Amino acid sequence: MEQIGYTLFRNTELPWLILICCAASALILILFRLMPERRPGKDRRIYHLKNTASSKQFRRLEKNDLLSITLITVIYAVISLWKLGSPVFPVTTWQPLADSDEHDVVFRLDEETAFDAVYAIYGEGDNNSNPDNYQIGFHNIMLYGSNDYTQWDEIGTLDNGSVYQYTILNGTWDYRYLWLRSVSRSDTVSEIGVRSADGTHFVKLSVYSDSGLDSKYPASLMIDEQEKLVLDPIYYDEGYFDEVYHPRNAWEIANGQRMYASVHPLLGTNVMALFIRLFGMSPFVWRLPGALAGILMIPVMYAILKLMFEKTSLCTAGCILLAGDFMHLTTSRIGTLEPFSILTILIMFYYMIRYYYTSFYDTPFKDTLKTLFVCGLWMGISIAVKWTACYSAVGLAILLFTNWFCRLKEYIAAGRLIQNPEKCSEEDLSEAERIRKLFPHHILMSIGLCFIFFIFIPAIIYCISYLPDKVWKDDVWSVSNVIRQAVYMYDYHTGLDATHPYQSSWYMWIVDARPIWYYSGTDGEGFYHTIACFSNPLLTWAGLAASLHIFYASFIKRDRDAWIPAVGIITALGPWVTLVSRCVFAYHYYPTSVFVIIALVYSFSVLMKEYPSARRWIFTFLVLYTVIFIAFLPATAGFGTSGEYIKLLEWFPSWYFG
């Protein structure tokens, strides 16, 4: 299928993608145009005071909703998990003796001696065995070749490189012996291989001499997983971009190691570590939890939209926007913290939105407190994943205070009504007296408990999230150590003075001006693989108009539905506009983009209400949106393609995909 696709379309994945595109288009047609709609029910009111807002009656998911969620989630899951990563990877790691500054290993080429490349890959060693050094990396490891074991010629040096990535030395050699000399106690080598002169296989190696033969980590660990080496490695076979950080930290946690470095909270990394502990260390495993988080975001987004808009077609449209967003897919397929962060941000907003639509005058007070408790719980989890959740936590506070302000206005209105009983009915007067009685108790209890729900509980979650981790040299968990680690991370991020060729600013994000390029490589069959992170351009361009629309609707028209995405966008994007001055990238727009999707759905709902013919234009927009998503998969997911095809996707001079 790959060869057919490349021959016909210069794209290895296109036949499969055409099938997926057809299925997605059929899904949109069925769910958006043909599925019958139920009219939303009227809000439940149990009192009749002027300018009061009763709790919204939330509708349960129906069969149409479940069908929509299932189809979109399954189609997205297939794409997200497609060629996610290799399930095999070299993991056993050699390291030199802790009490020696030099370590020598000689390998013998047993069956053939001609070779044209030396492959080496390193992971992390046993940091616990040598507390004075971190066991990770190549540090000027010298390689020599000889045929008589007397005269040695220099082949090259293994230096720098990146963890979990191949380092390849190319040349033309013919030697019986390969000598590796390490002069750093921090060196590690997970696997070393020698490619045959014809480039078709790895030459068989054996250990001829090892100065650390009787050590815990003998040289045989460098050649015991030859079958896991790949002749032409691509993203599928090795780490890329920030995978030099997070999978390494996860491996350290999974193996009880002292941690090399950590500049983010570690709850998300602990989830990754759990998968590594259960299923082993490989690109597929360290990317799988993030991919699953990305898949779970779709039903969570649907649940949020169901709270707000109720209509199946609008909820479906929003989930299509999320599933078809480039950044959502790309960021979910790499082993970083963003998928966990965005998923937990969406969940905490789901519960605050439920509370936002609820009045404690007509809803059991205990139920409102339960909602706030769960919201605070998820807020704590989200902050323990990544600090960017703190920005969105401000959005939670704004929605919370908005609800309380509405209750205060009703309390004041009830007081005025009681002072003028002749202007109202007995029913209104009775309701006013009930409000005046309930408000002081409910608001004081809510405020007091919110200190527990949104400060005390998140602080506990944040602190205990470090329990499995050896972040400190003394390996002692304590609240003071957690605080010191937080200060260290804050100083690191605020003091970071670096530049990057693909850095961008917030005003570039909102128009998709500058993608960040993660990876490029060519496989053994000549197919080109590249990965860039940016948004679906239709999302940013239409989303910019929708954002202006919801700002107008919320600030001028005082629309309570528009206020939700407005708060989400302001609090997610605002800090990057006003507070953060360091080097930032397109993926920092990810938390904002999910609220831009909600803003777009709000605009869809207004258009459909005011202009019935808008339905077909929205349908056309979603079809085009999906087609663009499919067309860009080779640039966002790394699927094999041709260089010519990639160049066609570089629509603007600032878009570069290799």
C-alpha positions in Angstrom: 0.0 0.0 0.0 2.8 2.4 0.8 4.5 1.8 -2.5 1.2 2.2 -4.4 0.5 5.4 -2.6 4.0 6.8 -3.3 3.9 5.8 -6.9 0.5 7.4 -7.5 0.5 10.4 -5.1 4.1 10.8 -3.9 2.7 10.2 -0.4 3.0 6.8 1.4 0.0 7.4 3.7 -2.4 9.0 1.2 -4.5 5.9 0.3 -5.2 5.4 4.0 -5.8 9.1 4.5 -8.3 9.2 1.7 -10.3 6.5 3.4 -10.1 8.3 6.7 -11.2 11.5 5.0 -14.2 9.9 3.4 -15.2 8.4 6.7 -14.8 11.7 8.5 -16.8 13.5 5.8 -19.6 10.9 6.1 -19.5 11.4 9.8 -20.0 15.2 9.4 -22.8 14.7 6.9 -24.7 12.3 9.1 -24.3 14.0 12.4 -24.4 17.6 11.3 -27.0 17.7 8.6 -29.2 14.7 9.0 -29.4 14.0 12.8 -32.6 15.3 14.3 -32.3 18.0 16.9 -34.2 18.2 20.2 -35.2 21.7 21.2 -33.6 22.7 24.4 -35.9 22.8 27.4 -36.7 25.9 29.3 -34.6 26.8 32.3 -36.1 25.6 35.5 -37.2 28.5 37.7 -38.5 28.1 41.2 -38.8 31.8 41.9 -39.9 34.9 39.9 -37.8 37.8 41.1 -37.0 40.3 38.4 -33.4 39.9 36.9 -32.7 36.6 38.6 -31.2 33.6 36.9 -32.2 30.1 37.8 -29.9 27.1 37.5 -29.6 25.6 34.0 -31.2 22.2 33.5 -28.4 20.0 32.1 -29.4 17.4 29.6 -28.1 13.9 29.7 -26.2 12.5 26.8 -28.6 10.7 24.4 -28.0 8.0 21.8 -27.1 10.6 19.1 -24.6 12.2 21.4 -23.0 8.8 22.3 -22.8 7.9 18.6 -21.2 11.2 17.7 -18.6 11.0 20.5 -17.8 7.4 19.6 -17.3 7.9 15.9 -15.2 11.1 16.2 -13.1 9.6 19.0 -12.5 6.3 17.2 -11.5 8.0 13.9 -9.2 10.4 15.8 -7.7 7.6 17.8 -6.8 5.6 14.7 -4.9 8.6 13.3 -3.3 9.5 16.6 -2.0 6.0 17.3 -1.0 5.3 13.7 2.8 4.8 13.6 3.1 6.5 17.0 6.4 4.9 17.8 8.4 1.7 17.8 7.6 -0.8 20.6 11.2 -1.9 20.8 14.2 0.1 21.8 17.7 -0.6 23.3 17.5 -0.1 27.1 20.4 -2.1 28.7 23.1 0.4 29.3 26.9 0.2 29.8 28.7 2.6 32.0 32.4 2.8 33.1 33.7 1.9 36.5 33.0 4.5 39.2 36.6 4.3 40.6 38.5 4.7 37.3 39.1 7.6 34.9 39.7 5.4 31.9 37.8 2.4 30.6 38.7 0.3 27.6 36.6 -2.1 25.6 37.7 -4.0 22.4 35.1 -5.5 20.2 35.8 -8.1 17.5 34.1 -8.3 14.1 33.5 -12.0 13.9 32.2 -12.7 10.4 33.1 -9.7 8.2 35.4 -6.8 8.7 34.3 -4.2 6.1 31.8 -1.5 7.4 30.7 2.0 6.5 29.1 3.3 9.6 29.2 3.1 13.4 25.9 3.5 15.2 25.6 4.4 18.9 22.7 5.3 21.1 22.7 6.1 24.7 20.2 6.2 27.5 20.7 6.9 31.2 22.8 4.7 33.4 22.6 3.9 37.0 22.9 7.2 38.7 22.6 5.6 42.1 25.8 3.7 41.7 28.0 6.8 41.4 26.5 9.7 43.4 29.3 12.1 42.3 28.4 11.9 38.6 25.3 11.6 36.4 25.6 8.6 34.2 24.3 9.9 30.9 25.8 10.7 27.5 28.8 10.6 25.3 31.8 12.6 26.6 34.6 12.3 24.0 34.5 8.5 23.7 37.2 7.6 21.2 36.9 4.8 18.6 39.9 3.1 17.0 40.3 0.3 14.5 42.9 -2.4 14.0 43.5 -5.7 12.2 46.5 -6.9 14.2 45.6 -5.6 17.6 48.9 -3.6 17.6 48.5 -0.8 15.1 45.4 1.3 15.8 43.8 3.9 13.5 41.4 6.6 14.7 37.8 6.1 13.5 36.1 9.0 15.2 34.7 10.4 18.4 31.4 9.9 20.1 30.6 13.3 21.7 27.5 15.3 22.5 24.5 13.7 20.8 21.1 13.5 22.5 19.6 10.9 24.8 17.5 8.2 23.0 18.7 9.4 19.6 21.1 7.7 17.2 24.6 9.1 16.7 26.0 7.7 13.4 29.7 8.0 12.2 30.0 7.4 8.4 33.1 6.4 6.6 34.8 3.4 4.9 36.7 1.0 7.1 38.0 -2.5 7.2 39.1 -3.7 10.6 38.9 -6.8 12.7 39.0 -5.0 16.1 37.1 -2.0 17.3 38.5 -0.2 20.4 36.3 2.0 22.5 38.1 4.3 25.1 36.1 6.2 27.7 37.7 8.9 29.7 34.6 10.1 31.7 32.9 8.4 34.5 29.6 9.8 33.3 29.7 8.0 29.9 26.9 5.7 29.0 26.3 3.6 25.8 23.0 1.6 25.4 24.0 0.0 22.1 26.7 0.2 19.5 26.5 -1.3 16.1 28.6 -1.6 12.9 26.8 -1.4 9.6 28.1 -3.7 6.8 29.8 -2.1 3.8 26.8 -2.8 1.6 24.5 -1.1 4.1 22.1 -4.0 4.5 22.7 -5.2 8.0 24.7 -4.9 11.2 27.9 -6.8 11.5 28.1 -9.4 14.3 30.2 -8.1 17.2 31.6 -9.9 20.3 33.5 -8.5 23.3 37.2 -9.3 22.9 38.5 -7.3 25.9 36.8 -5.4 28.7 38.6 -3.7 31.6 35.3 -3.8 33.5 34.4 -7.4 32.8 33.6 -8.2 36.4 31.6 -5.0 37.0 27.9 -4.7 37.3 27.7 -3.1 33.8 30.0 -5.1 31.5 30.7 -4.1 27.9 28.4 -6.9 26.7 25.5 -4.6 27.5 26.5 -2.5 24.5 25.9 -5.4 22.0 23.1 -7.4 23.6 20.2 -5.8 21.7 21.5 -5.7 18.2 18.1 -6.8 16.8 16.7 -3.5 18.2 18.9 -1.3 16.1 17.5 0.3 13.0 19.5 1.0 9.9 17.6 4.1 8.9 16.0 5.5 12.1 13.3 8.1 11.9 11.0 9.7 14.6 9.3 6.3 15.0 12.5 4.7 16.2 14.1 7.4 18.5 13.3 10.5 20.5 13.0 14.0 19.1 12.6 17.6 20.4 11.7 17.7 24.1 11.7 13.9 24.4 15.3 14.4 25.5 13.8 15.6 28.8 10.5 14.1 29.8 10.9 10.3 28.9 14.3 10.5 30.6 12.8 11.8 33.8 10.1 9.2 33.5 12.7 6.5 33.1 14.5 7.8 36.2 11.2 7.7 38.2 10.3 4.2 36.9 13.7 2.9 38.0 14.1 4.7 41.3 17.0 6.8 40.0 18.2 10.2 41.2 16.8 12.6 38.7 19.2 14.4 36.2 17.1 17.6 36.0 13.5 18.7 36.3 12.1 22.1 35.5 8.4 21.2 35.5 6.1 19.6 38.1 6.3 15.8 37.8 2.7 14.4 38.0 2.5 14.0 34.2 6.0 12.5 34.2 4.9 10.0 36.8 2.0 8.9 34.6 4.6 8.3 31.8 6.8 6.5 34.3 3.9 4.2 35.2 3.6 3.2 31.6 7.3 2.6 31.3 7.2 0.5 34.5 4.4 -1.6 33.1 5.3 -2.0 29.5 9.0 -1.2 29.2 11.0 1.7 27.7 10.3 2.5 24.0 9.1 5.4 21.9 5.6 3.8 21.7 5.3 3.5 25.4 6.6 6.9 26.4 4.2 8.5 23.8 1.2 6.3 24.5 -0.1 8.1 27.7 0.0 11.5 26.0 -1.8 10.1 22.9 -4.5 8.6 25.2 -4.9 11.9 26.9 -5.4 13.6 23.5 -8.0 11.0 22.7 -9.8 11.6 26.0 -10.0 15.3 25.4 -12.6 14.7 22.7 -15.4 13.3 24.9 -14.5 15.9 27.6 -14.8 18.7 25.0 -18.2 17.2 24.0 -19.3 17.2 27.6 -18.4 20.9 28.0 -20.2 21.9 24.8 -23.2 19.8 25.8 -23.4 21.9 29.0 -23.3 25.1 27.1 -25.2 24.5 23.8 -27.1 21.2 24.2 -27.5 20.6 20.5 -25.8 17.5 19.1 -24.8 19.3 15.9 -22.9 22.1 17.7 -21.2 19.6 20.1 -20.2 17.5 17.1 -18.9 20.6 15.3 -16.7 21.5 18.3 -15.3 18.0 18.6 -14.4 18.0 14.9 -12.6 21.3 15.4 -10.6 19.7 18.2 -9.9 16.4 16.5 -8.8 18.2 13.3 -6.5 20.7 15.0 -2.9 20.2 13.9 -1.5 21.2 17.3 -3.8 18.8 19.2 -2.5 15.9 17.1 1.1 16.8 17.0 1.4 17.6 20.7 -0.4 14.4 21.7 2.0 12.2 19.7 5.2 13.4 21.4 6.3 12.5 24.9 5.8 15.8 26.6 3.5 17.2 29.4 1.1 19.2 27.2 -1.6 16.6 26.6 -2.0 15.9 30.3 -2.1 19.6 31.1 -4.8 20.4 28.5 -6.9 17.4 29.4 -6.9 18.4 33.1 -7.6 22.1 32.3 -10.6 21.0 30.3 -11.9 18.8 33.1 -11.5 21.5 35.7 -13.3 23.9 33.5 -16.1 21.4 32.9 -16.9 21.4 36.6 -16.6 25.1 37.0 -18.9 25.6 34.1 -21.4 23.4 35.8 -21.2 25.5 38.9 -21.3 28.7 36.8 -24.7 27.7 35.4 -26.0 26.8 38.9 -27.7 28.9 41.6 -27.4 27.8 45.2 -30.9 29.2 45.7 -32.6 26.5 43.6 -30.0 23.7 43.8 -29.2 21.6 46.9 -26.3 23.4 48.5 -24.4 20.2 49.1 -24.5 19.5 45.3 -22.9 22.9 44.5 -20.2 22.2 47.1 -19.5 18.8 45.6 -19.1 20.4 42.2 -16.6 22.9 43.6 -14.7 20.2 45.4 -14.2 18.1 42.3 -13.2 21.3 40.3 -10.6 22.1 42.9 -9.3 18.5 42.9 -8.8 18.7 39.1 -7.2 22.1 39.4 -4.7 20.7 41.8 -4.0 17.8 39.5 -3.6 20.2 36.5 -1.1 22.5 38.3 0.9 19.4 39.5 1.2 18.5 35.8 2.4 21.9 34.5 2.3 25.4 35.9 0.5 26.8 32.8 -2.6 25.5 34.5 -2.2 28.4 37.0 -3.1 30.8 34.3 -6.4 29.0 33.5 -7.0 28.6 37.3 -7.5 32.4 37.3 -10.3 31.7 34.8 -11.9 29.4 37.3 -11.8 32.1 39.9 -13.4 34.6 37.5 -16.3 32.3 36.7 -16.7 31.5 40.4 -16.8 35.2 41.3 -19.2 35.8 38.4 -21.6 33.3 39.9 -21.3 34.8 43.4 -21.8 38.3 42.0 -25.1 37.2 40.4 -26.2 35.7 43.7 -25.3 39.0 45.4 -27.4 41.0 42.9 -30.3 38.7 43.6 -29.8 39.1 47.3 -29.9 42.9 47.0 -32.9 42.7 44.7 -34.7 40.6 47.2 -34.0 43.1 49.9 -35.5 45.9 47.9 -38.6 43.8 47.2 -39.1 43.1 50.9 -38.9 46.9 51.5 -41.8 47.4 49.0 -44.1 44.4 49.6 -47.0 46.1 47.9 -45.3 45.9 44.5 -45.0 42.1 44.4 -47.0 39.0 44.8 -47.0 36.8 48.0 -45.0 34.2 46.1 -42.3 36.7 45.1 -42.2 38.1 48.6 -41.8 34.6 50.1 -39.0 33.8 47.6 -37.3 37.1 48.5 -37.4 36.3 52.2 -35.9 32.8 51.4 -33.1 34.4 49.4 -32.3 36.9 52.2 -32.1 34.0 54.6 -30.0 31.6 52.5 -27.5 34.0 51.0 -25.3 34.9 54.1 -25.0 31.2 55.1 -24.4 29.9 51.6 -21.9 32.5 50.5 -19.9 32.4 53.7 -19.8 28.6 53.6 -18.8 28.6 49.9 -16.0 31.2 50.4 -14.6 29.3 53.4 -14.7 25.9 51.7 -13.2 27.3 48.5 -10.1 28.2 50.4 -9.9 24.5 51.2 -11.0 23.3 47.7 -8.8 25.7 45.7 -5.8 26.4 47.9 -5.3 23.7 50.6 -6.2 20.6 48.5 -4.2 21.6 45.4 -1.2 22.4 47.6 -1.5 18.9 49.1 -1.8 17.3 45.7 1.2 19.2 44.4 3.4 18.2 47.3 2.5 14.5 47.3 2.9 14.3 43.5 6.7 14.4 44.3 6.6 11.3 46.6 7.7 8.8 43.9 10.6 11.0 42.7 14.2 11.4 43.7 14.6 15.1 42.8 16.9 16.0 45.7 20.4 14.8 46.4 19.5 13.8 49.9 16.5 11.8 48.4 14.3 13.0 51.2 10.8 14.2 50.4 9.6 17.1 52.5 7.4 20.1 52.0 10.4 22.4 52.3 12.2 20.4 49.6 9.1 20.8 47.3 9.1 24.5 47.9 12.8 24.8 47.2 12.2 22.8 44.0 9.4 25.2 43.0 11.7 28.2 43.6 14.4 26.6 41.5 11.9 26.0 38.6 10.6 29.6 38.9 14.2 31.0 38.8 15.0 28.8 35.8 12.0 29.9 33.7 12.2 33.6 34.6 16.0 33.7 34.2 16.1 31.7 30.9 17.9 33.8 28.3 17.9 31.9 25.1 16.9 32.2 21.5 15.7 29.7 19.0 15.3 29.8 15.2 11.6 28.8 15.5 10.6 30.9 18.5 7.5 33.0 18.1 5.3 35.5 19.9 1.6 35.5 20.9 0.6 37.7 18.0 2.1 35.2 15.6 0.1 32.3 17.2 -3.3 33.9 16.7 -2.7 34.0 12.9 -0.5 30.9 12.5 2.5 32.8 11.4 5.3 30.7 12.8 5.2 26.9 13.3 7.9 25.2 15.3 9.7 22.6 13.4 10.4 19.4 15.5 11.9 16.8 13.2 12.9 15.7 9.8 14.5 12.5 8.4 14.5 10.1 5.5 13.9 6.3 5.9 15.5 3.5 4.1 13.0 3.6 1.2 13.6 7.3 0.5 10.4 8.5 2.1 10.6 11.9 3.8 9.3 12.3 7.4 8.9 15.7 9.0 7.0 17.0 12.0 6.0 20.6 12.7 3.7 22.0 15.4 1.1 24.7 14.7 -2.6 25.1 14.5 -5.0 24.3 11.7 -5.0 27.6 9.9 -8.8 27.6 9.6 -9.0 27.4 13.4 -6.8 30.4 14.0 -8.2 32.6 11.2 -11.8 31.9 11.9 -11.1 31.7 15.6 -9.7 35.2 15.6 -13.1 36.5 14.3 -15.0 34.3 16.8 -12.8 35.6 19.6 -13.7 39.2 18.7 -17.4 38.1 18.5 -17.4 36.5 22.0 -15.7 39.5 23.5 -18.4 41.8 22.1 -21.1 39.4 23.2 -19.8 39.0 26.7 -18.7 42.6 27.4 -21.3 44.5 25.5 -24.3 42.2 25.3 -23.6 40.5 28.7 -24.2 37.1 27.2 -23.4 34.5 29.9 -22.6 31.8 27.4 -20.0 34.0 25.6 -18.4 34.9 28.9 -17.0 31.3 29.3 -14.8 31.2 26.2 -13.9 34.9 26.7 -12.6 34.2 30.2 -10.8 31.0 28.9 -9.0 32.9 26.1 -8.1 35.9 28.3 -6.6 33.9 31.1 -4.8 31.3 28.9 -3.3 33.8 26.4 -3.1 36.9 28.6 0.0 35.9 30.6 2.0 35.3 27.4 1.1 38.8 26.3 1.8 40.6 29.5 4.1 38.5 31.8 6.3 36.1 29.9 9.3 37.7 28.1 11.5 34.6 27.5 11.7 32.5 24.4 8.4 30.9 23.6 6.9 28.7 20.8 3.8 28.0 18.9 2.8 25.1 21.2 2.3 27.6 24.1 -0.9 28.5 22.2 -2.4 25.1 22.8 -4.2 26.0 26.1 -5.8 29.0 24.3 -6.8 27.0 21.2 -9.3 24.8 23.1 -11.2 28.0 24.2 -11.0 29.4 20.7 -12.8 26.2 19.6 -15.6 26.9 22.2 -15.7 30.5 20.9 -16.2 29.2 17.3 -19.0 26.9 18.4 -20.7 29.9 20.2 -20.5 31.8 16.9 -21.9 28.9 15.0 -24.8 28.8 17.4 -25.6 32.5 16.9 -25.3 32.2 13.1 -27.6 29.2 13.0 -30.1 31.0 15.2 -30.1 34.2 13.2 -29.5 32.9 9.7 -30.9 29.4 9.0 -28.9 29.3 5.7 -25.7 29.5 7.7 -26.0 25.8 8.5 -24.8 24.8 5.1 -21.8 27.2 5.2 -20.8 25.9 8.6 -21.0 22.4 7.2 -18.8 23.4 4.2 -16.3 25.0 6.6 -16.1 21.8 8.6 -15.5 19.7 5.5 -12.8 22.0 4.3 -11.3 22.0 7.8 -11.2 18.2 7.8 -9.7 18.0 4.3 -6.9 20.4 5.3 -6.2 18.4 8.4 -5.8 15.2 6.3 -3.7 17.0 3.7 -1.3 18.3 6.4 -0.8 15.0 8.2 2.6 14.3 6.6 3.8 17.6 8.0 2.2 17.3 11.5 2.4 13.5 12.2 5.6 12.5 10.4 3.9 10.2 7.9 6.1 9.3 4.9 5.9 11.5 1.9 8.0 13.2 -0.7 9.9 16.4 -0.4 7.8 17.9 -3.2 4.6 17.3 -1.3 6.0 18.9 1.8 7.0 22.0 -0.2 3.4 22.3 -1.4 2.3 22.6 2.2 4.6 25.6 2.9 2.0 28.1 2.2 3.9 31.1 3.6 7.6 32.0 3.7 7.5 31.7 7.5 6.3 28.1 7.3 9.2 25.7 7.0 8.9 21.9 7.3 12.4 20.8 6.2 
